[in-house]
Amino acid sequence: MQRLWWKTTDFLYDRETRLYYRDSRFFGQRERNGAKVFWSRGNGWVLAGLARVLQYFPPYDPGRGRFEALFRAMAAKVAALQRPNGYWCASLLDPDSWPTPETSGTAFFTYALAWGVNEGLLELGRYDSAVRKGWAALVRAVQPDGRLGYVQRPGDRPAGTEPDHTEPYGTGAFLLAGSEVYRLAVRAGQ
């Protein structure tokens, strides 16, 4: 697993931005503002995937530190890209291209950041605001019928969303986020 993870990272991870390309088709592509194309949900899968891998990674394994370092680097970058309204945009480096809320990436990021704080890999004081804003944004996106809205439809790149767009992976990410936000609240005695 480690060999393949790092092989993929060597190929798709942009060390300058601390984000992952969706695949090699995006290496030369640019958004309207000239920024590289980094898809919110795609990077959400990676950051949430790192959290899930680290959950099962033996603490004594000599490779664990490298995974933790990548998790921290991505978490810092992702937290810095959160919009004031609590969402992360579908295109992480060009919020004006797809300005509507996008909940699948937001849920994966909220989950991963909350998990990192809960596990002591991220500092509460530095990430608490991002987690709280992300969760509040997700709760606002729950529609009157109980479905999570603004989930980007299946695809392979940033795209717009609507209030009635919902998908199972968005709901799953929402539930992951909720479980970690709850655990964080219990830890804080709230």
C-alpha positions in Angstrom: 0.0 0.0 0.0 2.8 2.4 0.9 4.7 1.8 -2.3 1.6 2.5 -4.4 0.5 5.5 -2.4 3.9 7.2 -2.8 4.1 6.2 -6.5 0.7 7.9 -7.1 1.8 10.9 -5.0 5.0 11.3 -7.0 2.9 11.4 -10.1 -0.2 13.5 -9.1 0.8 15.6 -6.1 1.8 19.2 -6.9 4.4 20.1 -4.2 4.0 23.8 -4.9 0.3 23.9 -4.1 0.2 20.9 -1.8 -2.8 19.6 -3.7 -3.4 16.6 -6.0 -4.4 16.7 -9.6 -7.4 14.5 -10.5 -5.3 12.8 -13.2 -2.6 13.6 -15.7 -5.1 15.2 -18.1 -5.1 18.2 -15.8 -1.4 18.9 -15.6 -1.5 21.7 -18.1 -5.0 22.9 -17.7 -5.9 26.2 -16.1 -9.0 27.8 -14.7 -10.3 31.1 -15.9 -8.2 33.0 -13.5 -5.0 31.2 -14.7 -4.7 29.0 -11.7 -4.1 25.2 -11.9 -7.2 23.0 -11.8 -7.5 21.3 -8.4 -10.9 19.7 -7.8 -12.4 20.0 -4.3 -14.0 16.6 -4.1 -10.9 14.9 -5.6 -8.7 16.5 -3.0 -11.3 15.7 -0.4 -11.0 12.0 -1.2 -7.3 12.3 -0.7 -7.3 14.1 2.6 -10.2 12.0 4.0 -8.4 8.9 2.6 -5.3 9.9 4.5 -7.3 10.1 7.7 -8.8 6.7 7.1 -5.4 5.2 6.3 -3.9 6.7 9.4 -6.7 5.3 11.5 -5.4 1.8 10.7 -1.7 2.5 10.4 0.3 1.0 13.1 1.9 3.7 15.3 5.2 1.9 15.3 5.5 1.6 11.5 8.5 3.6 10.2 6.4 4.9 7.3 3.7 6.5 9.4 5.6 9.8 9.8 5.7 10.5 6.1 1.9 10.0 5.9 1.3 12.3 8.9 3.5 15.0 7.3 1.5 14.8 4.1 -1.7 15.0 6.0 -0.6 18.1 7.9 0.7 19.8 4.8 -2.6 19.2 2.9 -4.7 20.2 6.0 -2.9 23.5 6.2 -3.4 24.2 2.5 -7.0 23.2 2.5 -7.9 25.2 5.6 -6.4 28.3 4.0 -8.7 27.8 1.0 -12.0 27.7 2.9 -14.4 30.5 1.8 -15.8 32.9 4.5 -19.2 31.1 4.1 -17.6 27.9 5.3 -17.6 26.0 2.0 -14.8 25.0 -0.2 -15.4 25.8 -3.9 -15.5 23.1 -6.5 -12.3 24.5 -8.0 -10.0 25.1 -5.0 -7.8 27.8 -6.6 -10.5 29.7 -8.6 -13.6 30.3 -6.4 -15.1 32.6 -9.1 -15.3 29.8 -11.7 -17.8 27.8 -9.6 -19.0 30.1 -6.8 -22.0 28.0 -5.7 -21.7 25.9 -2.5 -20.2 22.4 -3.0 -20.9 20.0 -0.2 -19.0 16.8 -1.1 -15.6 18.4 -0.9 -16.6 20.5 2.1 -17.8 17.4 3.9 -14.6 15.4 3.2 -12.4 18.3 4.3 -14.5 19.0 7.4 -14.3 15.3 8.3 -10.5 15.1 7.8 -9.8 18.3 9.7 -12.0 17.3 12.7 -10.4 13.8 12.7 -6.9 15.4 12.7 -7.8 17.6 15.7 -9.4 14.6 17.5 -6.3 12.5 16.9 -3.9 15.2 18.0 -2.3 15.6 14.5 -3.7 19.1 14.1 -3.9 21.9 16.6 -7.4 22.7 17.9 -6.6 26.4 18.0 -5.6 26.5 14.4 -8.3 24.3 12.9 -11.3 24.6 15.1 -12.7 27.6 13.2 -12.4 25.7 9.8 -14.2 22.7 11.3 -17.0 24.8 12.8 -17.5 26.9 9.7 -17.5 23.7 7.5 -20.0 22.0 9.6 -22.3 25.0 9.8 -22.1 25.3 6.0 -23.0 21.6 5.6 -26.0 22.0 8.0 -27.2 25.0 6.0 -27.2 22.8 2.8 -29.6 20.2 4.3 -32.8 20.7 2.3 -36.3 20.7 3.9 -36.8 17.1 2.8 -33.7 16.1 4.8 -31.4 15.5 1.8 -28.0 17.2 1.6 -28.0 19.6 -1.3 -25.3 21.2 -3.4 -23.5 18.0 -4.0 -21.5 18.1 -7.2 -22.8 15.5 -9.6 -20.6 12.6 -10.7 -17.8 13.8 -12.8 -14.0 14.3 -12.9 -13.6 18.0 -12.6 -15.0 21.1 -10.9 -18.6 21.9 -11.8 -21.5 23.9 -10.5 -24.2 22.7 -8.1 -27.8 23.4 -7.2 -29.7 23.1 -4.0 -31.5 19.9 -5.1 -28.3 18.2 -6.3 -27.7 15.2 -3.9 -25.6 12.0 -4.2 -24.9 9.1 -1.8 -21.2 10.0 -1.6 -22.1 13.5 -0.4 -24.3 12.0 2.3 -21.6 9.6 3.3 -19.1 12.3 3.6 -21.6 14.4 5.6 -22.0 11.5 8.0 -18.3 11.1 8.4 -17.9 14.8 9.1 -20.8 14.7 11.6 -19.3 11.8 13.5 -15.9 13.6 13.9 -17.5 17.0 14.7 -19.6 15.2 17.4 -16.5 13.5 18.8 -14.8 16.9 18.9 -17.7 18.5 20.7 -17.8 15.7 23.3 -14.0 16.1 23.9 -14.5 19.8 24.4 -17.4 19.2 26.8 -19.9 21.1 24.6 
